Amino acid sequence: MARSMAQKDPSDMLVTLDAEDVFDVGDQLDRISEPTLVIGGARDVFYTRELFKQIAARVKDGRVHICLHWGHGRTASSSTTANLGLGFFLAA
């Protein structure tokens, strides 16, 4: 799938990835006052399970849900992720 999405000139994606790597709002997470659900995949090659947990812990009412057998792509694109989020917000 990744090959089918590859572009001949990856410069835009590389700039985006560089910006993402240096963008850090960790010291501002305590300003989030609404219930927040962080959903991550345990097999994510870009972000660690520990990072997902740390983010949720730094938000006032943060929760984390780790999908054990999922990677980055599935977590980002699954309807299950949307359903988890919807259920969380309806329950709040």
PyRosetta script that sets phi, psi and omega in degrees:
from pyrosetta import init, pose_from_sequence

init()
pose = pose_from_sequence("MARSMAQKDPSDMLVTLDAEDVFDVGDQLDRISEPTLVIGGARDVFYTRELFKQIAARVKDGRVHICLHWGHGRTASSSTTANLGLGFFLAA")
pose.set_psi(1, -39.5)
pose.set_omega(1, -178.2)
pose.set_phi(2, -61.2)
pose.set_psi(2, -37.6)
pose.set_omega(2, 179.6)
pose.set_phi(3, -65.4)
pose.set_psi(3, -36.4)
pose.set_omega(3, -179.4)
pose.set_phi(4, -69.2)
pose.set_psi(4, -21.4)
pose.set_omega(4, 179.7)
pose.set_phi(5, -95.6)
pose.set_psi(5, -8.1)
pose.set_omega(5, -176.9)
pose.set_phi(6, -66.8)
pose.set_psi(6, 140.3)
pose.set_omega(6, 178.5)
pose.set_phi(7, -104.3)
pose.set_psi(7, 155.3)
pose.set_omega(7, 178.2)
pose.set_phi(8, -65.5)
pose.set_psi(8, -36.1)
pose.set_omega(8, 178.1)
pose.set_phi(9, -115.0)
pose.set_psi(9, 102.1)
pose.set_omega(9, -175.8)
pose.set_phi(10, -85.0)
pose.set_psi(10, 10.4)
pose.set_omega(10, -172.7)
pose.set_phi(11, -59.6)
pose.set_psi(11, -39.1)
pose.set_omega(11, 178.4)
pose.set_phi(12, -61.7)
pose.set_psi(12, -44.4)
pose.set_omega(12, 180.0)
pose.set_phi(13, -65.6)
pose.set_psi(13, -39.0)
pose.set_omega(13, 179.4)
pose.set_phi(14, -65.2)
pose.set_psi(14, -38.9)
pose.set_omega(14, 176.7)
pose.set_phi(15, -64.6)
pose.set_psi(15, -42.1)
pose.set_omega(15, 178.5)
pose.set_phi(16, -61.7)
pose.set_psi(16, -45.3)
pose.set_omega(16, -179.8)
pose.set_phi(17, -64.8)
pose.set_psi(17, -41.1)
pose.set_omega(17, 177.2)
pose.set_phi(18, -60.7)
pose.set_psi(18, -44.5)
pose.set_omega(18, -179.9)
pose.set_phi(19, -64.1)
pose.set_psi(19, -40.7)
pose.set_omega(19, 179.7)
pose.set_phi(20, -62.9)
pose.set_psi(20, -38.0)
pose.set_omega(20, -178.2)
pose.set_phi(21, -66.8)
pose.set_psi(21, -31.2)
pose.set_omega(21, -178.1)
pose.set_phi(22, -97.4)
pose.set_psi(22, -11.0)
pose.set_omega(22, -179.5)
pose.set_phi(23, -77.0)
pose.set_psi(23, 114.9)
pose.set_omega(23, -176.6)
pose.set_phi(24, -136.1)
pose.set_psi(24, 113.7)
pose.set_omega(24, 177.6)
pose.set_phi(25, -111.0)
pose.set_psi(25, 18.4)
pose.set_omega(25, -176.5)
pose.set_phi(26, -52.9)
pose.set_psi(26, -38.5)
pose.set_omega(26, -178.7)
pose.set_phi(27, -77.4)
pose.set_psi(27, -2.2)
pose.set_omega(27, 178.8)
pose.set_phi(28, -108.0)
pose.set_psi(28, -4.7)
pose.set_omega(28, -174.5)
pose.set_phi(29, -62.4)
pose.set_psi(29, -27.7)
pose.set_omega(29, 179.9)
pose.set_phi(30, -68.6)
pose.set_psi(30, -11.4)
pose.set_omega(30, 177.0)
pose.set_phi(31, -77.4)
pose.set_psi(31, -16.4)
pose.set_omega(31, 179.1)
pose.set_phi(32, -75.4)
pose.set_psi(32, 118.3)
pose.set_omega(32, -175.3)
pose.set_phi(33, -105.5)
pose.set_psi(33, -10.2)
pose.set_omega(33, 179.3)
pose.set_phi(34, -86.7)
pose.set_psi(34, 150.7)
pose.set_omega(34, 174.4)
pose.set_phi(35, -54.9)
pose.set_psi(35, 134.6)
pose.set_omega(35, -174.2)
pose.set_phi(36, -131.9)
pose.set_psi(36, 131.0)
pose.set_omega(36, 176.8)
pose.set_phi(37, -110.4)
pose.set_psi(37, 122.8)
pose.set_omega(37, 175.2)
pose.set_phi(38, -101.0)
pose.set_psi(38, 120.5)
pose.set_omega(38, -179.4)
pose.set_phi(39, -111.7)
pose.set_psi(39, 127.3)
pose.set_omega(39, -179.7)
pose.set_phi(40, -141.1)
pose.set_psi(40, 160.9)
pose.set_omega(40, 176.6)
pose.set_phi(41, -102.1)
pose.set_psi(41, 133.4)
pose.set_omega(41, -179.7)
pose.set_phi(42, -64.1)
pose.set_psi(42, -22.1)
pose.set_omega(42, -179.7)
pose.set_phi(43, -102.9)
pose.set_psi(43, 19.4)
pose.set_omega(43, 178.3)
pose.set_phi(44, -66.8)
pose.set_psi(44, 126.0)
pose.set_omega(44, -179.0)
pose.set_phi(45, -86.9)
pose.set_psi(45, -8.2)
pose.set_omega(45, -178.8)
pose.set_phi(46, -100.9)
pose.set_psi(46, -35.9)
pose.set_omega(46, -176.9)
pose.set_phi(47, -128.9)
pose.set_psi(47, 141.6)
pose.set_omega(47, -176.9)
pose.set_phi(48, -89.4)
pose.set_psi(48, 158.1)
pose.set_omega(48, 175.4)
pose.set_phi(49, -58.3)
pose.set_psi(49, -39.5)
pose.set_omega(49, 179.6)
pose.set_phi(50, -63.0)
pose.set_psi(50, -37.9)
pose.set_omega(50, 177.7)
pose.set_phi(51, -63.4)
pose.set_psi(51, -44.0)
pose.set_omega(51, 177.7)
pose.set_phi(52, -58.3)
pose.set_psi(52, -43.4)
pose.set_omega(52, -179.9)
pose.set_phi(53, -65.8)
pose.set_psi(53, -41.2)
pose.set_omega(53, 179.8)
pose.set_phi(54, -63.9)
pose.set_psi(54, -41.9)
pose.set_omega(54, 179.2)
pose.set_phi(55, -61.2)
pose.set_psi(55, -48.6)
pose.set_omega(55, -179.8)
pose.set_phi(56, -61.6)
pose.set_psi(56, -37.2)
pose.set_omega(56, -178.5)
pose.set_phi(57, -69.6)
pose.set_psi(57, -25.7)
pose.set_omega(57, -177.3)
pose.set_phi(58, -87.4)
pose.set_psi(58, -10.3)
pose.set_omega(58, 175.8)
pose.set_phi(59, -91.0)
pose.set_psi(59, 141.2)
pose.set_omega(59, -175.3)
pose.set_phi(60, -53.0)
pose.set_psi(60, -46.3)
pose.set_omega(60, 179.3)
pose.set_phi(61, -123.6)
pose.set_psi(61, 56.2)
pose.set_omega(61, -176.8)
pose.set_phi(62, -93.5)
pose.set_psi(62, 143.1)
pose.set_omega(62, 176.4)
pose.set_phi(63, -130.4)
pose.set_psi(63, 157.9)
pose.set_omega(63, 178.1)
pose.set_phi(64, -129.3)
pose.set_psi(64, 142.6)
pose.set_omega(64, 173.7)
pose.set_phi(65, -130.6)
pose.set_psi(65, 117.3)
pose.set_omega(65, 179.8)
pose.set_phi(66, -104.4)
pose.set_psi(66, 122.5)
pose.set_omega(66, 175.7)
pose.set_phi(67, -87.4)
pose.set_psi(67, 110.0)
pose.set_omega(67, -167.8)
pose.set_phi(68, -60.3)
pose.set_psi(68, -37.9)
pose.set_omega(68, -173.8)
pose.set_phi(69, -105.9)
pose.set_psi(69, 16.3)
pose.set_omega(69, -176.1)
pose.set_phi(70, -105.2)
pose.set_psi(70, 149.2)
pose.set_omega(70, 172.7)
pose.set_phi(71, -104.9)
pose.set_psi(71, -167.8)
pose.set_omega(71, -175.9)
pose.set_phi(72, -62.6)
pose.set_psi(72, -50.0)
pose.set_omega(72, -176.2)
pose.set_phi(73, -62.7)
pose.set_psi(73, -45.3)
pose.set_omega(73, -178.4)
pose.set_phi(74, -67.0)
pose.set_psi(74, -40.5)
pose.set_omega(74, 179.2)
pose.set_phi(75, -61.9)
pose.set_psi(75, -40.6)
pose.set_omega(75, -177.4)
pose.set_phi(76, -73.5)
pose.set_psi(76, -26.0)
pose.set_omega(76, -171.3)
pose.set_phi(77, -115.1)
pose.set_psi(77, -5.0)
pose.set_omega(77, -174.2)
pose.set_phi(78, -76.8)
pose.set_psi(78, 140.8)
pose.set_omega(78, 173.6)
pose.set_phi(79, -67.3)
pose.set_psi(79, -23.7)
pose.set_omega(79, 176.9)
pose.set_phi(80, -63.2)
pose.set_psi(80, -38.5)
pose.set_omega(80, 177.0)
pose.set_phi(81, -60.8)
pose.set_psi(81, -45.8)
pose.set_omega(81, 178.2)
pose.set_phi(82, -61.8)
pose.set_psi(82, -40.7)
pose.set_omega(82, 180.0)
pose.set_phi(83, -66.9)
pose.set_psi(83, -39.0)
pose.set_omega(83, 176.4)
pose.set_phi(84, -61.2)
pose.set_psi(84, -46.0)
pose.set_omega(84, 179.3)
pose.set_phi(85, -62.1)
pose.set_psi(85, -45.1)
pose.set_omega(85, 179.9)
pose.set_phi(86, -62.1)
pose.set_psi(86, -45.6)
pose.set_omega(86, 177.7)
pose.set_phi(87, -60.9)
pose.set_psi(87, -40.6)
pose.set_omega(87, 178.6)
pose.set_phi(88, -62.1)
pose.set_psi(88, -47.4)
pose.set_omega(88, -177.4)
pose.set_phi(89, -70.6)
pose.set_psi(89, -34.7)
pose.set_omega(89, 177.0)
pose.set_phi(90, -68.3)
pose.set_psi(90, -35.6)
pose.set_omega(90, 179.0)
pose.set_phi(91, -69.7)
pose.set_psi(91, -30.5)
pose.set_omega(91, -179.3)
pose.set_phi(92, -73.9)
pose.dump_pdb("model.pdb")
